[in-house]
Amino acid sequence: SAGEGNAKQIQRRDAFLLAMHQRSNEKRKLSEECVGLLAASRGYLDNILRDGGMPGTSQGVEAMQNLLNHVNSEAGEVLASIDDTLDITEDGCRILEEAISSHFE
């Protein structure tokens, strides 16, 4: 239905807002932006939003920080490579997605 499609679009928008939100004193690396955008585009942030972790809330900020910390511990070499080369390989993207997925299991 049109209502469901609209709700899905709003949820996807909120997922991207959650992924991109940062405090004014915070500066994220390109690799961290990649993790957030990949997580948002694949639907991994939907449960955080459903549980009240909206963009700008302490719950949303904490959820994103936990995700970034997990991915850094699982795929730190890929993150470093993104920041060094300003690029991401297909292999790197797959490794990041596996790390993101494992955080939500």
N, C-alpha and C positions, 0 to 999 in steps of 0.2 A: 504494500500500500504506500501511498505518497507520504503518510505520516511516519511510517517506519524508515523510508528512505531519507526523509528529512532528519529524523532522530539520529540516524547513522552518520549523516553529514555533520551534524552538530557535534557528535561524539568524536569524529575524526578531527574536526577543527580544534576541539578542546584538547585532544591528545597532542596535537602539534603545538598548541599554546603551552601545555605542560612541559613538553620537551624543550621548548625554546626559552621558557621563563628563567630569568636569573635576577638576583638582587642587584641593585645599582653598584654595589662595591665588588661584585663578582665578575671575574673574567674567565670565560671558558676557552679551552683549546678547541681547535678544529675537530680533533678526534672525538671530543666529548659531544660536540654538536652532531657529529655523524651518528654516534650511539643513540642520542635522543631522537633524531629524525628517523633512524632505522626502526627503533622501538615503536615510535608513533605510527609509522606507515604500515607496520606489520600487525598492529592491533595489540601489542603487548602492554600498552599503558591503559587500555580500556578498564581493566579491573581496578586500577588505582583510582581512576575517575569515578567509577561506580561506588567505591568505598569512601568517597568524599575528598580525595586528594586532588582537588582542583588547582589550576595554575595560580600561583601566588600564595597558597595556603602553606602552613608549616608542614602539613602532612604531604602535600605535593612536592615540596622542596626536599623533604627527607627521603621520600620514595625515589626521586631522581638521583639524589646523592648516593643512596644505597645501590642503585642500579649501576651508576658510574664506578663506584668502588669495586663492585663485583666484576664488572667487565674489565676493569684495570688489572685485577688480580688474575683473571682467566686469560686475558688477551693483551697484556701490556705491551708486548712486542709489536702487535698490529697497531695499537694506538700510537706508539712512538714513531712507527713508520709513517703513519698518516701525518703526524705533526712535522716530521722531517721532510717528507716529499710533497706535502700538500695534495696527496692523491691517495686513492684506495684501489687496491687490486680486487678482482673477483674473488680470489682466495681469501683476502682480508675481509671482505664483506661477509663471506660465508662463515668465517671464524667468529666475527663479531656477532652475527645472528645466532650462532650456537651459544655463545657466552650470554647473550641477552636472554635467550630461551631458557638456559639452565638457571638463570636467576629467578625465573617465575615458576619453576617446577615445584 
